[in-house]
Amino acid sequence: MKRLLACVCVALSAAACGVGPEEGEGSRLDLGAEPELGELEVPEIGELPDVSSPALKPVVVQGRGEWELPDPTGIDADLSPLVFAATQMVILEMDAGASEGDFEDVTTAGHSVRTLRRRLTDREHEEHGAALGRELWLFDAHQRVCTVTLSDLWRVREEWAEPLEDDGLDAPSREMTAASFIVTEGDCSGALVAGPAQDSTRVFARVGGVDQAESVAIWEAFRALPEYREIQESFAAGDWDGEPKRSLPASWLDYEDGYREISRFATEDGQELVRAWAIAGPGCGGFDGRLFAIWERGKDGLVLRAVGHHEDEPALIVDRDGRLSFSSESSLLVANGQHWQPAFSVLEPWVCPC
């Protein structure tokens, strides 16, 4: 679900959907499912639960603090997206800018996106040649699947090839610098993203939900977050849609179009992250609340690792040197200092949801 405060007709691309656990796998709560939110005690603002206990003691929390603004893209990125242009390639530069050259059409039959490629010029090769010979790991939605060595450099162009509903919009297009590779171990079919071959990298795949008792405790901790409180204060003011203040539920989690979910992500050796996220309100000038939080399960309980406002449900979470990056089948959020930067989404025309 995408909601914007106002419609601005620009072309961008975004698509993601989460798949919830089956009954018995974990908890997937919506505002109509039991338990009703009204059955839980929602703390008043200023009376939020104490989160300084060992079970919920935060460390350095990604999503807070100053932006450090390192470059999260390129060959040293924690995660890099893949593109298919006659063969799988690792994207080294997402927005390379329009260029001239002898492009070869390598479009996959039946796809809405036209794909072209050409080899880099000598000057371009000098800029990106250091990537050649680098060893990377590729991951699918669950685990590392193969090891590769980057072998050749390409410029890849994608163009939307279908008619547009709005004649006033230009068809989206983009050019990327990418590297093809040689597989040295494993099977790369189904791979979604690539990252540096580094033994300290931890890969968390979605494994289900949590039991009811832990679900209640996690939502209490969620309401205790300063980010939740900030959204709650805006919600309680009741003037976000330009209308007079009216009767509202106690929590923005109870508001219209509300949905919430808890998911567990685990490494192969059983280390766990727990992610809670909630959205509510129609957006488009009305109330628009969205928030997620991620905790890591430690010997003393859950430790807060990250907070943010992205809706995309990750298929995979990668921890590299204490930084979290998220990948779904259609988008990628890469660590940028203590925050994130969207690094990839599928190319498609943008349609205003309002």
N, C-alpha and C positions, 0 to 999 in steps of 0.2 A: 504494500500500500504506500503510495507516494502522496504526500500532501504538502502544498506550498502555501505560503501566506498570500501570495498573489500570483496571477498568471503573467509570466513574461515570456513572450514567444521567441524563444531561442532554441537552437538545436543542441541537444545533449543526449547522452545515452545512459540508461540505467535499467537494470532488470534483475530482480532477485526474488526468490520465494523460498520460504522455509518449509520443511516437511516435518511434521510433528510426530512424536513417538506414538506407537500403538498403545492401547490400554494395557497396563501391566508393565510397560517399559519405563514409565516415569510419569511425572505430572505435566499436563498441558492444560492450563487454566484459562478460561475466558470469563467475561463478566457475567455470563449467564449460567456457568457451570458451578456445581457445588465445590467448595463451600462458598456461599454468597459473601461478597465483601462486607456486607452489612453485619455478618456474624463475627467479623474480626474487629478488634478494637483499633480504630485508626487514631493515632495520637494527634493531638492538637499541635499546631505550629508553636514552637517554644517549649514543647514537652516531648521532644523526640527521644527515643531510647538511646542509652549510652552505648557507643560502639568502641569503647576503649578496652573492653574485656579481651583476654587473649584469643578467644574464639573469633573475634571480628576486628582485631587490631590491624589498621591499615599500615602498609609500608609506602614506598614511593608509588604513587598511583598514576598510571598512564591515563591521560585525558585531563589532567590538572597541571597547573604551573605554566611557566613561560614556554613559548614555542622556541625551540633551539634552531630550527630551520636547516638541518643538514639536508643534503640531497638524498631522498629516499629511493631514487630510481637508479638505473644503470646496473652495471655488472656487480656492484657491491651491495645492492639492495637486499634487505632481509628476505623478500620474496619478489619474483618477477613474473609477469604474465606470459602466456604462450599465445602464439598465433599460428594458424595453419595457412601456409602459402605454398602449395604443392607438397610440402613436408612440414612437420612441426618445427617451430623456431621459438627461441627465447627473445622477448622484446627487451632491447637495451635502452631505447629512447622512445617514449610514448608519443610525444608531439614533436616530430622532426621537421614539420613545415613542408609546404608544397615544393616540389622540385620538378625539373625537366629530366628527360632521359628515356632510354629505350626500355619501357616496361613490357613485361610479358604477362598476358592474361592467364591466371591460374585459378579462376573461379571454380568452386565446387558446384556441380550441377544441382539445381534445385534450391540454392541459397539466395537469400534476398540481398546479400552483400557481394558486390563484385570485388575480387581480390587480384591485385597486380603486384609484380615484383621486378626488381632489377638489381644487378650487382652494384656495389658502391664504387664511386669514382676514387681515384687515387687520393685526392684530398680528404674525402670522407673516410677512406680506409685508414689514413693516418690518425684521424680523430678517434676512431673506435677500435683500431687494431690491437690494442692491449688486451681486449677481451678474448682473442683467439688463444686456444690452448687451455683456457680456464676450465676447471672441473666443477660441475654443478650436480645437485641432486634434484630430481623431479618428484613431485608428490601428486597423488590423486586425492579424493575426498577423505581418505582414511589413513594413508601412510606413505612413506617413501617407496617409490616403485622402481626407480632406475638411477643410474649414474651416467652422466654424459660429458663429453669434451666438446667445447665450441670449436667449430671448424671453418665456417665461412660467413661472410657478412653480406647483408641484403638491405635494400630499402623496400618496404612493403606499403602499398597504398590500398585502402579500403574505401569503397564508394557505395552508398545506398542505391540499389538498382530498381526498386519498385516505385510505382507512382505514389505521389504524396496526396493526402486528403486535403491539405491546405496549400493552394497554389502560391501563397505568399511566402512560404518557407523554402529555403534552399535545401537540397538533398545533402545530408551530412556526409562528410568524407574526412579522412585523416591519413597521414603518412607516419610510418614508424621505422626506426632502425632496429634490425633483428639479426640474430645469429642462428644458423642451422648448426646441427651437432651430430657427433658420432656417439652411438650408444655403446658404452663399455661394460655395463652390467645391468641386468634386469630387463623388464618390458615396459616401455614408456607409453603404451596405449592407455588412454584414459587419464593421462596426466593433466593437471589443471595449472600448476604453477611450478616455478623453479626457485632454488635458493642455493647459496654457497654450500659446498660440501664441508660441513663443520660438525664434528662429533657432539658438541655441546648443544646443538639445536634440538629442541623438544617439539614433537608433533602431537597435537591433541585432536582427535577425531570425535565427532558426536556419537554418544553411546546411549542416550536416553534422557530420562528426567530424574526427579528425586521423590522420596516418599512424602506423605502428607505432613508429617511432623516437621521435617526439615523445610518443606515448602513454606509453612507458616513463619518459621524463624527467618528464612531468607527474605520474605516480603516485609517483615518488620525491619530488618537491616536495610532493605531497599528504601523504605520510607524515612530512614534515619540519614540518608545521604544528603549532603548540602545541595546537590544537584536536584534531587527530588523536591527539597524545600523551596528552591528557587522557582521551579515550575508550579508548585502548590501556591505560592504567594501570588503569582500571576493569575492563576486559576481563580483563587479566592477573591481577587479584585473584581472579577466578573465584567470587566469593560473591554475585553480583547476583541469583541465583535462590534463595538460601537453602540451596543444596545444597553438600556438601563440594567442595573444589576438585578438578577432574578434568583429564584431559589435554585441552589446548586447542591450536589452531593458533597459530603465531607471531604472526599479525596478526588483528585483528578482521575485516579484510576477507575472511579465509578462513572465517569462521564460517558457521553454517547460515543459510539464507535470504538469503545474501549476493548483492548485485548492485551493479555499478558501471558508469559510463558517462562518456564525454567528449563534449561537444558544442561546436561553434563557432557563434558568433553574429556577424553582420557588418552594417555599415552599407552603404548604397548605394555609397559611395565607397571601400569596402574596408577600413575600420577593423574590428578584430576583438577579440572577447572569447572566452575559452576557459573553459568551465565543466566541472569534474569533480565528480561526486557519487557517494556510496557509501552503501549501507544494508546492515545485517546483523542477524541475530537475530530471534526471534519477538516480542519485546516482551511485553506482558501479564504483567509480573512477572519475565520472563527478560531476558536481555541485549537491549538496544535501541540499536544504534549507527547514527547517521545524520550525514552531514556533506557540505557542498558548499564549493567554493572557485571563485572567478572570477579569472582573470588577463586583463590587457589586453596585446595584442601590440604592442610598441614596437620602435624601431629596434635596441635592444640585447637584445631578447628579450621574455620574459613578465614583467609587473609585477603583483604581487598586488593585487587591488582589493577583494575581499569574501570573507567566510567566513560560514557559518551552518548551521543544522540543519533547514531546511525541505525537505520532500521534493518539493513541487510543481515539475514541470518547466515552465519558462517557455516560452511561444511567442514572447514579445517581452521584450526588456530595454531600458529607457529610461534614459539618462544625462542628468540635468538638473543643471547646475552641480556636477558631480562626485558626485552621489547616484544610486544605482541603484535602480530599481523594476522589479518583475517582473509580467508578466501572462500568465495562461493563459486558456483558453476558459471556465474556471469559477471562477477565483480571482484575487486581486490582492494583492500585497505592496508597500506604498508606503514609501518612505524616511522614516524617523523619526530625525532626527539621523544618527548613525553606525550605526543599526540599521534594522529594518523593523517595520511594523505591518500585520497582515492587515486589508485595507480592504474586502474583499468575498469572498463565496463563494455559490454557488447555494443556495437554500433547499430543504432536504430533512430528513427525520427522521434523527436520529443513531442508528446501530445499533452496539452494542459489538462490536468485532472479536474479542474473546477468547472 
